[in-house]
């Protein structure tokens, strides 16, 4: 049995990043991981869920990502809480 990610297509993933005007460092920042983790995930050397989920959000198809069995997307990020002013006198 071949490990998931071994058939990942890094050049096609790079095309998705280019279409979205992103690079690996920006993908990592948006995914909340360090750049080497994003790079290894794109190369198929690891399967970071945050990076794979972000790539799906950017339009990468499941066939170019060679997703691990049972992969489920992370839930959508909740909206950031609205900024509120402190009550006067507190």
Backbone as CSV, one residue per row, in Angstrom:
resi,resn,N_x,N_y,N_z,CA_x,CA_y,CA_z,C_x,C_y,C_z
1,UNK,0.852,-1.185,0.000,0.000,0.000,0.000,0.895,1.244,0.000
2,UNK,0.610,2.160,-0.876,1.406,3.388,-0.972,0.864,4.414,0.016
3,UNK,1.780,5.133,0.658,1.393,6.143,1.641,0.719,7.335,0.960
4,UNK,-0.240,7.914,1.671,-0.932,9.090,1.144,0.053,10.227,0.974
5,UNK,-0.095,10.970,-0.092,0.766,12.108,-0.351,1.916,11.784,-1.275
6,UNK,2.245,10.509,-1.426,3.371,10.133,-2.287,3.089,10.452,-3.744
7,UNK,1.817,10.493,-4.117,1.437,10.834,-5.490,0.939,12.273,-5.606
8,UNK,1.241,13.078,-4.590,0.844,14.486,-4.624,1.559,15.162,-5.790
9,UNK,0.936,16.138,-6.395,1.482,16.809,-7.574,1.890,18.244,-7.228
10,UNK,3.145,18.424,-6.754,3.590,19.740,-6.291,3.526,20.825,-7.358
11,UNK,3.806,20.482,-8.604,3.756,21.516,-9.658,2.337,21.998,-9.900
12,UNK,1.390,21.091,-9.836,-0.013,21.502,-9.995,-0.468,22.326,-8.791
13,UNK,0.014,21.957,-7.605,-0.317,22.734,-6.407,0.278,24.133,-6.525
14,UNK,1.495,24.228,-7.052,2.119,25.537,-7.253,1.294,26.387,-8.211
15,UNK,0.682,25.766,-9.221,-0.189,26.498,-10.135,-1.388,27.083,-9.387
16,UNK,-1.942,26.304,-8.451,-3.065,26.802,-7.641,-2.604,27.993,-6.807
17,UNK,-1.421,27.875,-6.210,-0.894,28.995,-5.422,-0.662,30.216,-6.311
18,UNK,-0.093,29.998,-7.502,0.147,31.109,-8.428,-1.168,31.782,-8.825
19,UNK,-2.197,30.971,-9.085,-3.506,31.531,-9.455,-4.071,32.417,-8.349
20,UNK,-3.716,32.090,-7.110,-4.190,32.862,-5.963,-3.159,33.876,-5.487
21,UNK,-2.092,34.056,-6.282,-1.014,35.000,-5.976,-0.421,34.757,-4.590
22,UNK,-0.134,33.477,-4.301,0.442,33.081,-3.025,1.745,32.336,-3.250
23,UNK,2.576,32.300,-2.223,3.757,31.447,-2.226,3.660,30.523,-1.013
24,UNK,4.643,29.658,-0.857,4.598,28.682,0.235,4.586,29.383,1.601
25,UNK,5.352,30.445,1.743,5.390,31.155,3.031,4.024,31.725,3.384
26,UNK,3.344,32.296,2.401,2.015,32.853,2.650,1.005,31.739,2.924
27,UNK,1.125,30.625,2.208,0.271,29.466,2.478,0.460,29.016,3.924
28,UNK,1.705,28.967,4.369,1.994,28.568,5.752,1.362,29.543,6.740
29,UNK,1.535,30.843,6.488,0.962,31.852,7.385,-0.547,31.718,7.467
30,UNK,-1.198,31.569,6.308,-2.655,31.445,6.284,-3.132,30.143,6.939
31,UNK,-2.272,29.126,6.930,-2.629,27.836,7.512,-2.306,27.756,8.995
32,UNK,-1.516,28.717,9.474,-1.147,28.715,10.879,-0.034,27.729,11.207
33,UNK,0.840,27.466,10.227,1.965,26.554,10.442,3.251,27.235,9.989
34,UNK,4.380,26.597,10.270,5.662,27.125,9.816,5.883,26.758,8.353
35,UNK,6.702,27.547,7.682,6.959,27.351,6.255,7.464,25.947,5.921
36,UNK,8.405,25.366,6.679,8.853,24.011,6.327,7.739,22.962,6.357
37,UNK,6.774,23.136,7.255,5.648,22.200,7.326,4.797,22.318,6.059
38,UNK,4.533,23.543,5.631,3.761,23.750,4.399,4.513,23.179,3.203
39,UNK,5.825,23.406,3.137,6.619,22.907,2.017,6.595,21.385,1.975
40,UNK,6.798,20.740,3.141,6.792,19.277,3.178,5.426,18.711,2.827
41,UNK,4.365,19.417,3.185,3.018,18.967,2.834,2.799,19.073,1.332
42,UNK,3.194,20.178,0.731,3.054,20.344,-0.725,3.861,19.272,-1.464
43,UNK,5.038,18.936,-0.953,5.902,17.935,-1.587,5.411,16.502,-1.368
44,UNK,4.454,16.301,-0.466,3.939,14.962,-0.203,4.736,14.205,0.840
45,UNK,5.573,14.897,1.582,6.397,14.249,2.603,5.694,14.189,3.954
46,UNK,4.660,14.999,4.139,3.821,14.922,5.332,2.408,15.339,4.939
47,UNK,1.469,15.170,5.855,0.060,15.448,5.572,-0.521,16.349,6.650
48,UNK,-0.152,17.617,6.646,-0.663,18.544,7.638,-2.091,18.941,7.273
49,UNK,-3.021,18.678,8.177,-4.445,18.929,7.898,-4.741,20.395,7.625
50,UNK,-4.081,21.285,8.348,-4.341,22.712,8.152,-3.925,23.152,6.753
51,UNK,-2.768,22.679,6.293,-2.278,23.059,4.965,-3.164,22.435,3.891
52,UNK,-3.487,21.153,4.038,-4.331,20.486,3.044,-5.709,21.148,2.972
53,UNK,-6.251,21.507,4.126,-7.553,22.168,4.144,-7.493,23.522,3.429
54,UNK,-6.432,24.287,3.683,-6.284,25.595,3.026,-6.148,25.429,1.524
55,UNK,-5.404,24.407,1.077,-5.266,24.167,-0.358,-6.616,23.819,-0.992
56,UNK,-7.427,23.048,-0.286,-8.777,22.762,-0.797,-9.595,24.043,-0.909
57,UNK,-9.489,24.909,0.105,-10.207,26.191,0.077,-9.766,27.047,-1.103
58,UNK,-8.485,26.933,-1.479,-7.939,27.728,-2.586,-8.296,27.146,-3.952
59,UNK,-8.884,25.965,-3.973,-9.327,25.391,-5.237,-8.513,24.212,-5.733
60,UNK,-7.590,23.698,-4.923,-6.840,22.505,-5.330,-7.787,21.308,-5.289
61,UNK,-7.725,20.478,-6.312,-8.616,19.316,-6.350,-8.042,18.177,-5.515
62,UNK,-8.916,17.300,-5.073,-8.501,16.185,-4.232,-7.529,15.263,-4.954
63,UNK,-7.653,15.144,-6.274,-6.770,14.228,-6.994,-5.328,14.726,-7.029
64,UNK,-5.093,16.031,-7.068,-3.698,16.504,-7.070,-3.113,16.525,-5.667
65,UNK,-3.979,16.502,-4.644,-3.497,16.511,-3.267,-3.205,15.115,-2.737
66,UNK,-3.762,14.070,-3.366,-3.562,12.691,-2.912,-3.801,12.614,-1.400
67,UNK,-5.038,12.907,-1.000,-5.385,13.019,0.412,-5.291,11.681,1.138
68,UNK,-4.949,11.728,2.432,-4.898,10.495,3.223,-6.294,9.894,3.370
69,UNK,-6.386,8.573,3.568,-7.694,7.944,3.761,-8.413,8.545,4.966
70,UNK,-9.682,8.778,4.822,-10.468,9.316,5.922,-10.235,10.790,6.189
71,UNK,-9.558,11.503,5.257,-9.311,12.930,5.467,-10.630,13.665,5.506
72,UNK,-10.792,14.467,6.531,-11.965,15.332,6.616,-11.469,16.755,6.802
73,UNK,-12.115,17.660,6.138,-11.727,19.066,6.244,-11.942,19.557,7.660
74,UNK,-11.117,20.498,8.038,-11.315,21.153,9.323,-12.561,22.017,9.226
75,UNK,-13.248,22.230,10.332,-14.413,23.115,10.266,-13.992,24.523,9.855
76,UNK,-14.912,25.218,9.238,-14.621,26.594,8.812,-14.212,27.417,10.025
77,UNK,-13.296,28.339,9.790,-12.840,29.196,10.875,-13.976,30.088,11.348
78,UNK,-14.169,30.167,12.669,-15.210,31.073,13.150,-14.774,32.514,12.913
79,UNK,-15.729,33.407,12.725,-15.353,34.805,12.525,-14.677,35.358,13.776
80,UNK,-13.763,36.268,13.561,-13.070,36.895,14.687,-14.076,37.716,15.486
81,UNK,-13.919,37.741,16.797,-14.855,38.532,17.592,-14.732,40.012,17.248
82,UNK,-15.855,40.688,17.293,-15.859,42.121,16.977,-15.147,42.882,18.092
83,UNK,-14.454,43.930,17.707,-13.760,44.770,18.670,-14.792,45.585,19.426
84,UNK,-14.696,45.580,20.743,-15.627,46.376,21.542,-14.842,47.339,22.408
85,UNK,-15.375,48.492,22.587,-14.769,49.504,23.448,-15.050,49.134,24.908
86,UNK,-14.112,49.453,25.765,-14.323,49.244,27.176,-15.385,50.235,27.674
87,UNK,-16.168,49.796,28.618,-17.189,50.683,29.167,-16.512,51.850,29.894
88,UNK,-17.104,53.013,29.793,-16.535,54.200,30.434,-16.475,53.998,31.944
89,UNK,-15.348,54.397,32.527,-15.208,54.328,33.971,-14.823,52.947,34.488
90,UNK,-14.535,52.029,33.612,-14.172,50.685,34.072,-12.693,50.513,33.996
